[in-house]
């Protein structure tokens, strides 16, 4: 990360899920904590998310998923980042994620997972911490 600028986080909503309240709450909290936040809006494809991450030169992607497509979506985003040599961009996932899938997400390269019951302060602290590396 470039120490001369604020950490940049892309908050993204993938797929057909139209519920973005949680993503907006996290985006606002990250912004209030001093991070630069870019929000994609609804219905983004994994390829669009990777493209926006590159265009916006982000340090991390916060991906909100409630649709149950978290494994395939994360795989596609991680593959897209790897194809561009951008494995250093952290992919953090939140939303309706079954506990049984958390280890599998981390095994494929997801940096951290925050299920829906996660405390907003813990999420902000995590993004702040990773943005300082």
C-alpha positions in Angstrom: 0.0 0.0 0.0 1.2 3.5 -0.8 1.7 5.2 2.6 1.3 8.6 1.1 -2.5 8.2 0.7 -5.4 6.9 2.6 -6.2 3.2 2.3 -8.7 2.6 -0.5 -11.5 0.0 -0.1 -13.9 -1.1 -2.7 -17.2 -2.1 -1.2 -18.9 -4.4 -3.8 -22.2 -6.1 -4.3 -22.1 -9.1 -6.7 -24.8 -10.9 -8.5 -28.6 -10.5 -8.4 -28.9 -9.8 -4.7 -30.6 -6.5 -4.3 -30.1 -6.0 -0.6 -27.3 -3.5 0.1 -28.1 -2.0 3.5 -25.3 -3.9 5.2 -22.8 -2.9 2.5 -23.8 0.8 2.9 -23.5 0.6 6.7 -20.0 -0.9 6.4 -19.0 1.6 3.7 -20.1 4.5 5.9 -18.3 3.1 9.0 -15.1 2.6 7.0 -15.3 6.2 5.6 -15.9 7.5 9.1 -12.8 5.7 10.2 -10.7 7.6 7.7 -10.5 5.1 4.8 -11.3 6.1 1.2 -14.4 4.0 0.1 -15.6 3.3 -3.4 -19.0 1.6 -3.6 -19.9 -0.3 -6.8 -23.6 -0.3 -6.4 -25.8 -3.4 -7.0 -25.6 -6.2 -9.5 -21.9 -6.3 -10.3 -20.2 -9.3 -11.9 -16.9 -10.6 -10.6 -15.1 -9.2 -13.7 -16.6 -5.8 -13.1 -15.5 -5.9 -9.5 -11.9 -6.7 -10.6 -12.0 -4.0 -13.2 -13.2 -1.4 -10.7 -10.6 -2.5 -8.2 -7.9 -2.0 -10.8 -9.2 1.4 -12.0 -9.6 2.7 -8.4 -6.2 1.3 -7.3 -7.7 -0.2 -4.1 -5.9 -1.9 -1.3 -8.9 -4.2 -0.4 -12.2 -5.3 -1.6 -15.1 -5.7 0.8 -17.6 -8.0 -0.9 -21.1 -8.2 0.4 -23.0 -11.4 -0.5 -26.4 -12.6 0.6 -27.3 -14.8 -2.3 -25.5 -18.0 -1.4 -23.1 -17.7 -4.4 -20.1 -16.7 -2.2 -17.8 -19.6 -3.1 -18.1 -19.3 -6.9 -18.1 -15.5 -6.8 -15.0 -15.3 -4.6 -13.2 -17.8 -6.8 -13.9 -15.8 -9.9 -12.7 -12.5 -8.2 -9.6 -14.1 -6.9 -8.8 -15.6 -10.3 -9.3 -12.2 -11.9 -7.0 -10.5 -9.5 -4.4 -13.3 -10.0 -4.6 -12.9 -13.8 -3.6 -9.3 -13.3 -0.9 -10.0 -10.8 -2.9 -8.3 -8.0 -2.9 -11.0 -5.4 -1.9 -8.4 -2.8 -5.4 -6.9 -2.9 -7.2 -8.3 0.1 -10.6 -9.9 -0.5 -12.8 -9.6 2.6 -16.3 -11.2 2.5 -19.4 -10.4 4.5 -23.0 -11.3 4.6 -25.0 -14.5 4.7 -22.1 -16.9 4.9 -22.6 -20.3 6.5 -20.0 -21.1 9.2 -19.3 -24.3 7.4 -18.0 -22.3 4.3 -15.7 -19.9 6.2 -12.6 -22.2 6.1 -13.2 -23.1 2.5 -13.3 -19.4 1.6 -10.1 -18.8 3.4 -8.5 -21.8 1.8 -9.1 -20.4 -1.7 -7.6 -17.0 -0.7 -10.2 -14.9 1.0 -8.5 -12.8 3.6 -11.3 -12.7 6.2 -15.0 -13.5 6.5 -17.6 -11.5 8.5 -21.0 -13.2 8.7 -24.1 -11.1 9.1 -23.9 -11.1 12.9 -20.4 -9.5 13.0 -19.8 -6.4 15.0 -19.2 -3.3 12.9 -16.4 -2.1 15.1 -14.5 -5.4 14.5 -15.0 -5.1 10.8 -13.7 -1.5 10.8 -10.7 -2.5 13.0 -9.8 -5.3 10.6 -9.9 -3.0 7.5 -7.9 -0.4 9.3 -5.3 -2.9 10.4 -4.8 -4.4 7.0 -4.7 -1.0 5.3 -1.6 -0.2 7.4 0.5 -3.0 5.9 
